[in-house]
Amino acid sequence: MEARTRKRIPKSCRRCHRRKQRCVGFPSCTNCEAAHQPCVRSETALSWHHGMSKNALAHRIEALEAQLSALRDETSEVDGQHSPTDSHLNGVVRFLTLGHEGSVPGYLGPSSGLSVAENLNRIVHDAVSKSLPVNGGNQPGPWPNTEQKVAPPEDAIGEQILNAYFKNMHMRLPFLDRHEILELHAQRHQGAGPTPHDQFRKFKIFMVYAIGAAILQMTETYDSTPPNTFLATALQFEPTLRESLSIATIEAMMLLVLYNLRSSSNSSVWYMIGLAMRTCVDFGLHREAHYQKLKPEEGQLRRRLFWSVYLIERYVAWSLGRPFSIAEEEMDAELPPEIDEQGQPNLRRFISSIRLQRIMSQIHMRIYRVDKNISSLVPEISPLLASLEEYKRSLPRLDPHEDDFVHMHWNNSIRMLLQPFLNTLHPEDKLIQTCLSASGQMCQFFKRLRQRDSSGYSFLLVNSVFLAGLTMCFCLFRSPGLWTTSVSNDLRACSSALFVMAERNQNLKKYRDGLENIINRAMNFVSDNADQASSVQETPTIPTTNWNSALFDLQDPLFSTFHDFQPDSLLQTELQDPFNGMLTEDFWAGDGFSLHMDGQARRQE
């Protein structure tokens, strides 16, 4: 039986009610005033035995729900006025808005290379920026208005955009079906079907347009539909991706990451590519058993998708100095075959990049660790160097531009391996010269790629070139006797690279200027050191140590520009005046890429 609830509120105060006295007076009764006690009434604080009936509670709840619903409607109207694209920022696309967005730069771990900039700032006060291009080069602009809609490109522009995508992106990361992309392009003027599959196909082709147009903006004159407009059109089909996680979701996240890498450098890509890798793990793409259940053609595409995600996830993680999403020992999926959809061995660079990245992952886990002192990890250098040398010897025959691309990243791997030890190695240790030469060669290969193909670049590659320049300067501060004409050419290649890229991206100018500043300081330091050496002895002794005979074959074309084997007389002259002709305006202001100011490469005759 339901207990009866008292509905009448007592009129007397609590003290008089408890003492059963007549309560006279308001707001304080005469009894409480005479006793000098506070007069508390039930109207201000209900007594324990007073409560509301069920009907009263139900009416109260209904009133509160009505008020809450009205507040929600007002909030939706305000949000609609300020951001008409909120309905499109749910699901996977919202990850592209994550990050610090112009506030304090995100966390940069040991492998990011921030320690090199900090060490240089200790040598030369505030010589370089305290951030890196990978997290401070360009913050994301306003999110594209998905109310915009653009028509597909016409035949000539469409072919140009597709060629840029296939040449600069598909050859490196072939996670899409080339035949499907060509088919979608041929049907681009047809309307999207009602099914989620049809909607995703439209999303896919417009994302390819956006990435291809972004590459063209970086590599040559492009004045057609802006990439951001293609992206806005693609996002109109994005809600279909929210229904469930699928293989299409992984492809969509990869396309968004690749676009973002070429339009901004905020750390939001770390969130997105991490989600893509975890989705791959959720589907079991990291295990070989998964592919045994698929048809050969479908299995080939999924292998390429997984290893494409792997490459970007690893590159982003160690560029930001953050943990990997999955450990190497947890993956047993085999690499895809070298044959592409057309039956041609065009996946050799892709497979070579995966093999190199797996060695880089070992370097990241064994060298860039926070639980051990760096001096205790010196024994790890030799086996990792041996692995890199064995990798170079086993490379298949590649086209010239593919060979330059792979060797550029190979030299960057050498730099990444040796860079943490530069503070602890003896100034005359040969490994410092190895690191200096590898850093310079990385810049030279980047320059050669830009000269030959005017290829695109991501902010991760910009960050690597910038760090290569800082590493060369730090090596010269540690061992000024390593200065040669070859080193000066390497510094010029790095400086020219940052100069050309800063002309297209204003946010990179502070890094270009910082690199120029530290290069000038390093040159002055080497010059002063050479003057002191020449004042001590009349004829300097020229070292003839074969510094890397135990590690590398100097007859290999890769190392043909590491050193200038000049006569002793020429080397003596260089030591006495190592900067003869190097400080002229023509040397440093010259366009080392042989490029126009708009970034379009001149073809070599």
Secondary structure, DSSP 8 states (H G I E B T S, - for coil): ----------SS-HHHHHHT-----SSS-HHHHHTT-----TTTS--TT----HHHHHHHHHHHHHHHHHHHHHHHHHHHHH-TTGGGSSGGGGGGG-S-TTSS-----GGGTHHHHHHHHHHSTT-S-SS-HHHHS--------TT-------HHHHHHHHHHHIIIIITT---S-HHHHHHHHHTTTS---SSHHHHHHHHHHHHHHHHHHHHHHHHS---SS-HHHHHHHHHTTGGGGGS---HHHHHHHHHHHHHHHTT---THHHHHHHHHHHHHHHHTTTSHHHHTTS-HHHHHHHHHHHHHHHHHHHHHHHHHT---SS-GGG-------S--TTSS---HHHHHHHHHHHHHHHHHHHTS-SSS-GGGGGGGHHHHHHHHHHHHHT-----HHHHHHHHHHHHHHHHHHHGGGTTTS-TT-HHHHHHHHHHHHHHHHHHHHHHHH-----HHHHHHHHHHHHHHHHHHHH-GGG--HHHHHHHHHHHHHHHHHHHH-GGGHHHHHHHHHHHHHHHHHHHHHHHHHHHH-SS-------TTTTT--TTSGGGTTS-----HHHHHHHHHSTTTTTSSHHHHHS-TT-B-TTS-B----
